[in-house]
């Protein structure tokens, strides 16, 4: 096998692991945030409006982390800055 082929294979595997880890982590954390928010809304219905507003902000911040993971993975796949060093 050529070194370039091995390099692209390793990059693809690493990107696959990174995207799976990043999305699973974001999904797990979003679930925990929603559960905590619903529990707090059930305990104190008077502040449910404030909690739901904060919930949407927190979900957007967590989801932006998953989007950053996707962005880095796409950069590594299609415009790899390390290809000149190793490939």
C-alpha positions as CSV (number, residue, x, y, z in Angstrom):
1,X,0.0,0.0,0.0
2,X,1.1,3.5,-0.7
3,X,1.7,5.9,2.2
4,X,-1.0,8.2,0.9
5,X,-3.5,5.4,0.9
6,X,-2.7,4.5,4.5
7,X,-2.8,8.1,5.5
8,X,-6.3,8.6,4.0
9,X,-7.5,5.4,5.6
10,X,-6.3,6.4,9.1
11,X,-7.8,9.9,8.6
12,X,-11.1,8.4,7.6
13,X,-11.2,6.1,10.6
14,X,-10.3,8.9,13.0
15,X,-12.9,11.2,11.5
16,X,-15.5,8.5,11.9
17,X,-14.7,7.9,15.5
18,X,-14.7,11.7,16.2
19,X,-18.1,12.3,14.6
20,X,-19.7,9.3,16.4
21,X,-18.2,10.4,19.8
22,X,-19.1,14.1,19.2
23,X,-22.7,13.3,18.3
24,X,-23.3,10.7,21.1
25,X,-21.9,13.1,23.7
26,X,-24.0,16.0,22.5
27,X,-27.1,13.8,22.4
28,X,-26.5,12.5,25.9
29,X,-25.9,15.9,27.3
30,X,-29.1,17.3,25.6
31,X,-31.1,14.5,27.1
32,X,-29.7,15.3,30.6
33,X,-30.5,19.0,30.2
34,X,-34.1,18.2,29.1
35,X,-34.6,15.8,32.0
36,X,-33.3,18.3,34.5
37,X,-35.4,21.1,33.1
38,X,-38.6,19.0,33.1
39,X,-37.9,17.9,36.7
40,X,-37.5,21.5,37.8
41,X,-40.6,22.6,35.9
42,X,-42.6,19.9,37.7
43,X,-41.2,21.1,41.1
44,X,-41.8,24.8,40.5
45,X,-44.4,25.5,37.8
46,X,-44.3,29.2,38.5
47,X,-40.9,29.5,36.9
48,X,-41.5,27.2,34.0
49,X,-41.4,30.1,31.5
50,X,-37.9,31.1,32.6
51,X,-36.7,27.5,32.7
52,X,-38.0,26.8,29.1
53,X,-36.3,30.0,27.8
54,X,-33.0,28.9,29.4
55,X,-33.5,25.4,28.1
56,X,-33.6,26.5,24.5
57,X,-30.4,28.6,24.9
58,X,-28.6,25.6,26.5
59,X,-29.8,23.2,23.8
60,X,-28.5,25.6,21.2
61,X,-25.1,25.9,22.9
62,X,-24.8,22.1,23.2
63,X,-25.8,21.5,19.6
64,X,-23.3,24.1,18.4
65,X,-20.6,21.8,19.9
66,X,-21.8,19.0,17.7
67,X,-21.8,21.3,14.7
68,X,-18.2,22.3,15.5
69,X,-17.2,18.6,15.6
70,X,-18.8,18.1,12.2
71,X,-17.0,21.1,10.8
72,X,-13.6,19.9,12.0
73,X,-14.3,16.4,10.6
74,X,-15.3,17.9,7.2
75,X,-12.1,19.9,7.2
76,X,-10.0,16.8,7.9
77,X,-11.7,14.9,5.2
78,X,-11.8,17.3,2.3
79,X,-9.2,20.1,3.0
80,X,-6.8,18.3,5.2
81,X,-4.0,20.7,6.4
82,X,-1.8,17.8,7.4
83,X,-1.8,16.1,4.0
84,X,1.4,17.9,2.9
85,X,3.3,16.6,5.9
86,X,2.2,12.9,5.8
87,X,0.9,12.2,2.4
